[in-house]
């Protein structure tokens, strides 16, 4: 979000680029619907078609944000969270996303990049083994959860939202790990809640990018259409797979992102 706004003033987008960006949006939206990490497909695709880094980040965020809305719709029957928990989580997502976006403008990116691989490593390990660690323990997200437990859970989501507003890469993995730590066991219910909260967090960045006029809309429109299709279809078909398969897929994606971040940062 930092830097000078860039406007897209060139002529029509070549058809082959539009098709390429559409399918990149489909893959990115589907990946985000299941595990997260869609930016690692969508962002390079925009760079490949000639979009500079800042507007590529903006365009990528908007495309996958709409995909998150579509995947949330596909998961809607699994979204069974009590209002007394759901509302504070959404508020924490909004406030944290806004705070993270502000920190991005004030903190050197290289400082955060040194911490990022350790964050994704911890999140992947927590997701992989958190179910065993929480075995026999009451979920913090139960309707009978105490006010203290609810406050702790909301604080955790605030921290995740700050991370998402600041950078966002691998945010889905981090949120899934956080929900496992809070005692959730249904991977589809976790993905439903993750999609809604991610939609709110990224919505802050989306508004900022649009106001700053940093979006390349001719590149973004085919990717937005692809992201919506991928987000919905990815969520729809993921619900038909055994939950154990989805968990393995999430762990593999998290391990891949961790390796990538270590390679880029060190």
C-alpha positions in Angstrom: 0.0 0.0 0.0 3.0 2.3 0.5 4.2 4.3 -2.4 2.8 6.5 -5.2 -0.5 5.5 -6.8 -0.2 4.1 -10.3 -2.9 4.4 -12.9 -3.5 2.0 -15.7 -3.6 4.1 -18.9 -2.6 1.6 -21.6 -4.9 0.1 -24.2 -6.9 -3.1 -24.2 -5.6 -6.2 -22.5 -4.6 -8.9 -25.0 -6.9 -11.9 -25.0 -4.2 -14.4 -24.0 -3.4 -12.3 -20.9 -7.1 -12.1 -20.0 -7.4 -15.9 -20.2 -4.2 -16.4 -18.3 -5.3 -14.1 -15.5 -8.7 -15.7 -15.3 -7.3 -19.1 -14.7 -4.7 -17.7 -12.3 -7.7 -16.2 -10.4 -9.5 -19.6 -10.4 -6.5 -21.4 -9.0 -5.8 -18.6 -6.4 -9.4 -18.5 -5.3 -9.7 -22.2 -5.0 -6.4 -22.5 -3.0 -7.6 -19.7 -0.6 -10.9 -21.4 -0.1 -9.3 -24.6 1.2 -5.9 -23.6 2.8 -4.7 -20.1 1.9 -1.7 -19.1 -0.2 -3.6 -18.0 -3.3 -1.5 -14.9 -3.6 1.5 -17.1 -4.6 -0.3 -17.8 -7.8 -2.2 -14.6 -8.5 0.5 -12.1 -7.7 3.2 -13.6 -9.9 0.7 -13.9 -12.7 0.0 -10.2 -12.6 3.7 -9.4 -12.6 4.1 -11.7 -15.6 1.5 -9.7 -17.6 3.3 -6.4 -17.0 1.7 -5.0 -13.9 4.2 -3.2 -11.5 4.5 -4.6 -8.0 2.4 -2.0 -6.1 -0.7 -2.2 -8.3 -0.1 -5.9 -8.7 -0.5 -6.3 -4.9 -3.6 -4.1 -5.0 -5.2 -5.9 -7.9 -4.3 -9.3 -6.4 -5.9 -8.4 -3.1 -9.2 -7.3 -4.7 -9.4 -10.4 -6.9 -8.9 -12.8 -4.0 -11.1 -10.7 -1.7 -14.0 -11.4 -4.0 -13.0 -15.0 -4.1 -13.2 -15.1 -0.3 -16.8 -13.8 -0.5 -17.7 -16.6 -2.9 -16.1 -19.3 -0.8 -17.8 -18.0 2.3 -21.1 -18.4 0.4 -20.3 -22.0 -0.4 -19.4 -22.7 3.2 -22.5 -20.9 4.6 -24.2 -24.0 6.0 -21.1 -24.8 8.1 -21.0 -21.3 9.6 -22.6 -22.1 13.0 -20.9 -19.7 15.4 -22.8 -18.1 18.3 -23.5 -14.4 17.9 -21.7 -13.5 21.1 -18.5 -15.0 19.6 -19.1 -14.1 15.9 -19.6 -10.4 16.4 -16.4 -9.8 18.5 -14.4 -11.8 16.0 -15.7 -9.7 13.1 -14.9 -6.5 15.1 -11.4 -7.8 15.9 -10.9 -8.6 12.2 -11.8 -5.1 11.1 -9.8 -3.3 13.7 -6.8 -5.6 13.3 -6.9 -5.3 9.5 -6.9 -1.5 9.7 -4.1 -1.5 12.3 -2.0 -3.9 10.1 -2.5 -1.7 7.1 -1.3 1.3 9.1 1.7 -0.6 10.3 2.6 -1.5 6.8 3.0 2.2 6.0 5.3 2.7 9.0 7.5 -0.4 9.2 10.2 -1.5 6.8 9.0 -4.6 4.9 12.4 -6.4 5.3 12.0 -6.3 9.1 8.8 -8.3 8.9 10.0 -10.6 6.2 12.7 -12.0 8.6 9.9 -13.0 11.0 7.5 -14.3 8.4 8.9 -17.8 7.8 9.0 -18.5 11.6 5.3 -17.4 11.8 4.2 -19.7 9.0 6.3 -22.6 10.4 4.7 -22.2 13.8 1.2 -21.9 12.3 1.7 -25.1 10.2 3.0 -27.1 13.1 0.1 -25.8 15.3 -2.4 -26.8 12.7 -0.9 -30.2 12.2 -0.6 -31.1 15.9 -3.1 -28.7 17.6 -5.9 -31.2 17.5 -3.9 -33.7 19.6 -2.8 -30.9 22.0 -6.5 -29.8 22.6 -7.9 -33.4 22.9 -10.4 -33.6 25.7 -10.5 -29.9 26.2 -13.7 -27.9 25.8 -13.7 -25.6 22.7 -13.3 -21.9 23.5 -15.8 -21.3 20.8 -18.6 -23.3 22.5 -21.8 -21.4 23.3 -21.1 -21.8 27.0 -17.6 -20.3 26.8 -16.8 -17.9 29.6 -16.3 -14.2 29.1 -12.6 -14.6 29.9 -12.2 -17.3 27.2 -14.1 -15.2 24.7 -11.8 -12.2 25.4 -8.7 -14.4 24.9 -10.1 -15.8 21.6 -10.9 -12.3 20.4 -7.4 -11.1 21.3 -5.9 -14.0 19.3 -8.1 -13.0 16.3 -7.0 -9.4 16.6 -3.4 -10.5 16.4 -4.1 -12.6 13.3 -6.0 -9.7 11.7 -3.1 -7.3 12.3 -0.8 -9.8 10.5 -3.3 -10.1 7.7 -3.7 -6.4 7.3 0.1 -6.0 7.3 1.1 -8.7 4.9 -1.5 -11.4 4.4 0.6 -14.1 2.8 -0.3 -17.3 4.4 -3.0 -15.7 6.5 -5.4 -18.6 5.9 -2.9 -21.0 7.4 -2.4 -18.8 10.4 -6.2 -18.4 11.0 -6.8 -22.2 10.7 -4.0 -22.8 13.2 -5.5 -20.2 15.6 -9.0 -21.9 15.3 -7.4 -25.3 16.0 -5.7 -23.9 19.1 -9.1 -22.6 20.2 -10.6 -26.1 20.1 -12.3 -26.3 16.7 -12.2 -29.7 15.0 -14.5 -29.5 12.0 -12.2 -28.4 9.1 -15.2 -27.2 7.0 -16.6 -25.1 9.9 -13.1 -23.7 10.3 -12.8 -22.8 6.6 -16.3 -21.1 6.8 -15.2 -18.9 9.7 -11.8 -18.3 8.1 -13.4 -17.1 4.9 -15.7 -14.6 6.6 -13.0 -13.1 8.8 -10.5 -13.0 5.8 -13.2 -11.1 3.8 -13.4 -8.5 6.5 -9.6 -8.2 7.0 -8.8 -7.8 3.4 -11.8 -5.5 2.9 -9.8 -2.8 4.7 -6.9 -3.1 2.2 -9.4 -3.2 -0.7 -10.9 0.1 0.2 -7.4 1.6 0.6 -6.3 0.4 -2.8 -9.4 1.7 -4.5 -9.2 5.1 -2.9 -5.5 5.3 -3.8 -6.4 4.4 -7.5 -3.7 1.7 -7.4 -5.8 -1.0 -9.2 -5.2 -2.1 -12.7 -8.8 -2.9 -13.5 -8.3 -4.3 -17.0 -6.1 -6.9 -15.5 -8.2 -7.2 -12.4 -11.6 -7.9 -13.9 -10.7 -11.3 -15.5 -8.9 -12.3 -12.3 -11.8 -11.2 -10.2 -14.2 -13.3 -12.3 -11.8 -16.2 -12.0 -11.3 -15.7 -8.2 -15.1 -15.8 -7.7 -15.4 -19.0 -9.7 -12.4 -20.6 -8.0 -13.4 -19.5 -4.5 -16.9 -21.0 -4.8 -15.9 -24.2 -6.6 -12.9 -24.8 -4.4 -15.1 -24.5 -1.3 -18.0 -26.5 -2.8 -15.8 -29.5 -3.8 -13.6 -29.4 -0.7 -16.7 -30.2 1.4 -17.1 -33.4 -0.6 -13.7 -34.7 0.4 -12.8 -36.5 3.6 -11.7 -33.9 6.2 -8.4 -35.8 6.7 -7.5 -35.1 3.1 -8.2 -31.4 3.5 -6.0 -31.4 6.7 -3.1 -33.0 4.8 -3.5 -30.5 2.0 -3.4 -27.6 4.4 -0.3 -28.9 6.0 1.4 -29.4 2.7 0.5 -25.9 1.6 1.8 -24.5 4.9 5.1 -26.4 4.6 5.5 -25.1 1.0 4.9 -21.5 2.0 7.3 -21.9 5.0 10.1 -23.2 2.7 9.5 -20.4 0.2 9.6 -17.7 2.9 12.8 -19.1 4.4 14.3 -19.1 0.9 13.3 -15.5 0.2 14.3 -14.2 3.6 17.5 -15.9 4.3 
